C-alpha cells in the first residue's frame, strides 16, 4: 500500500513539474519575441534616414555632412 501511495505521489509530482516546464517554455518564447520586436523597433528608429527625417521635421539647421570625417593625429 505504501508503494502505491509513493508511486501516485511521484507521478503527481512529475506531472506538476512537466506543467511548470511547459509554462516556462512558453514564457521564454514570448520573451524572445518581445526582445526581437523591441530590437527591430530600435533598429528602425536609429537608421540614418529616420534620424534625418526627424531632424528636418523639427526645423533645425543640422544637415548631413557632405565630406567624410577624417582622423586628426596628435604629435606626441
Steps between C-alpha positions, in 0.01 A plus 500: 500500500783738586662433162174584324474829687864584421444411134193726476679782680803469274284500187307806619823685577646420160183619325513827691864548399415432134222759515742752650761423232244555223390829656859621524571401139202704382612795712852475354367502144280803576795682653720423199233635264466815712876553496510449124218750450668761718833447325333542162328821610826640634680417175225672301507813718879529492542477122669804351209574267251503790725728703534736203121504456454581869758779492352656185148479647616685811632784287854501640787626284688170529594323177682186397868566436596505133865413571609185680652533848877477540729414789712766666822354641686654793876558471582355842 
